[in-house]
Amino acid sequence: MKIGNIEIKGHVVLGPMAGYTTLAYREFMKPFGVGLSVSEMISDCGIDYNNQRTFEYLATSKSDRPVALQIFGFSAENSTKAIRIIEERADYDILDLNFGCPVFKVTKTGAGSSWLKDPEKLYEYTKAIVETSSKPVTAKIRLGWDENSINVFENVAALEKAGVAAICVHCRTKAQGYAGVARYEAIAGLREKMSVPLIVSGDIFTPEDAKRAVEITHADAVMVARGGLGNPYLVTQINHYLDTGERLPDPTPAQQIEWAEEFIDRLIALKGEVVAVKELRGILPHFIMGYPGFKAVRIEIAKATTKEQLVRILEGVKARL
Ligand SMILES: Cc1cc2nc3c(=O)[nH]c(=O)nc-3n(C[C@H](O)[C@H](O)[C@H](O)COP(=O)(O)O)c2cc1C
């Protein structure tokens, strides 16, 4: 797949997840076969008002590329101002626009999935961004606002007319949030109407899910979001399965724990031990989900305050298996 002039290898885009898709996470996931990573969503106003915490989201590295930085905003004026600042401050390949966030704090301002309600406004806003950005611009949308306003075909046409270089569709409505199932059928036939790549998102938890999503939508790539948490090898399995039809065996528990420990080191290097350990409490359980004694181990992880404790807990799991 090519986005603008950027070559994306393989079949998998690492989906943006606020609170998770940090530089450390993206670097950790890349060697498993991620073709393109997308950052956590970044507030255009945070950039415009010189908020130092917002600037931290702009961090990228050589091994993180190609990478898309994702912004969200409610006005072309604020967003274009932010893009000019981002272009001076960050090294990245693609600018991604968030039109899918369902969180009330975001939609009440007119940002995120709020844009889906009006294709004409979506067009005007996106056009202004495309004209400002020196990088290719991509967009991430949902099927529509709710069941009564599924307008994904119309919004995709508006985005293409505005000049985006690729579009990702999360196959749920805003009203669904993250519940219910992703409906790939709702965008069957869409790719044939598009002249830029389509990325399909929603419920890609297995290589078979990825195959089904591609078969139904004819998407150029799949987006892995929640399915990759604590399961980095899923990316490798998807690439291999889509290329060869062969399913690679799942990793052993010992391998999973080794990867979890690698991720601990990376997140601590980025954020320092105190902050990283707090975040790791939510992420590490995904690496050992379903193993014997999982519930008790999850409680232990939730209480940990140091790297040493986390590693001791994980090594305990390894020794027992
Ligand atoms: C905790 C969480 C945070 C998310 N943050 C973002 C975000 O910042 N920007 C965005 O476009 N999508 C965001 N998403 C949506 C995902 O990128 C993805 O489209 C969605 O979760 C469906 O894919 P999945 O079923 O594979 O998780 C988020 C999802 C989750 C679960």
The ligand as an SDF file (V2000), in Angstrom:
LIG
                    3D

 31 33  0  0  0  0  0  0  0  0999 V2000
   -8.6070    2.7270   24.7130 C   0  0  0  0  0  0  0  0  0  0  0  0
   -8.8240    3.1290   23.2690 C   0  0  0  0  0  0  0  0  0  0  0  0
   -8.3360    4.3350   22.8350 C   0  0  0  0  0  0  0  0  0  0  0  0
   -8.5400    4.7300   21.5130 C   0  0  0  0  0  0  0  0  0  0  0  0
   -8.0080    5.9210   21.0820 N   0  0  0  0  0  0  0  0  0  0  0  0
   -8.1600    6.2890   19.7790 C   0  0  0  0  0  0  0  0  0  0  0  0
   -7.5710    7.4920   19.2980 C   0  0  0  0  0  0  0  0  0  0  0  0
   -6.8710    8.2200   20.0230 O   0  0  0  0  0  0  0  0  0  0  0  0
   -7.7880    7.8170   17.9960 N   0  0  0  0  0  0  0  0  0  0  0  0
   -8.5370    7.0290   17.1530 C   0  0  0  0  0  0  0  0  0  0  0  0
   -8.7190    7.3640   15.9840 O   0  0  0  0  0  0  0  0  0  0  0  0
   -9.0720    5.8670   17.5800 N   0  0  0  0  0  0  0  0  0  0  0  0
   -8.9020    5.4880   18.8580 C   0  0  0  0  0  0  0  0  0  0  0  0
   -9.4180    4.2880   19.2750 N   0  0  0  0  0  0  0  0  0  0  0  0
  -10.0910    3.4130   18.3060 C   0  0  0  0  0  0  0  0  0  0  0  0
   -9.1510    2.3420   17.7440 C   0  0  0  0  0  0  0  0  0  0  0  0
   -8.1130    2.9090   16.9850 O   0  0  0  0  0  0  0  0  0  0  0  0
   -9.9180    1.3230   16.8730 C   0  0  0  0  0  0  0  0  0  0  0  0
  -10.4100    1.9640   15.7210 O   0  0  0  0  0  0  0  0  0  0  0  0
  -11.0740    0.6770   17.6190 C   0  0  0  0  0  0  0  0  0  0  0  0
  -10.6950    0.2960   18.9280 O   0  0  0  0  0  0  0  0  0  0  0  0
  -11.6090   -0.5470   16.8850 C   0  0  0  0  0  0  0  0  0  0  0  0
  -10.6110   -1.4780   16.6860 O   0  0  0  0  0  0  0  0  0  0  0  0
  -10.3830   -2.7770   17.6660 P   0  0  0  0  0  0  0  0  0  0  0  0
  -11.7470   -3.4310   17.8040 O   0  0  0  0  0  0  0  0  0  0  0  0
   -9.3790   -3.5740   16.9060 O   0  0  0  0  0  0  0  0  0  0  0  0
   -9.8990   -2.2530   18.9670 O   0  0  0  0  0  0  0  0  0  0  0  0
   -9.2460    3.8930   20.6010 C   0  0  0  0  0  0  0  0  0  0  0  0
   -9.7300    2.6680   21.0690 C   0  0  0  0  0  0  0  0  0  0  0  0
   -9.5260    2.2690   22.3770 C   0  0  0  0  0  0  0  0  0  0  0  0
  -10.0550    0.9330   22.8240 C   0  0  0  0  0  0  0  0  0  0  0  0
  1  2  1  0
  2  3  1  0
  2 30  2  0
  3  4  2  0
  4  5  1  0
  4 28  1  0
  5  6  2  0
  6  7  1  0
  6 13  1  0
  7  8  2  0
  7  9  1  0
  9 10  1  0
 10 11  2  0
 10 12  1  0
 12 13  2  0
 13 14  1  0
 14 15  1  0
 14 28  1  0
 15 16  1  0
 16 17  1  0
 16 18  1  0
 18 19  1  0
 18 20  1  0
 20 21  1  0
 20 22  1  0
 22 23  1  0
 23 24  1  0
 24 25  2  0
 24 26  1  0
 24 27  1  0
 28 29  2  0
 29 30  1  0
 30 31  1  0
M  END
$$$$
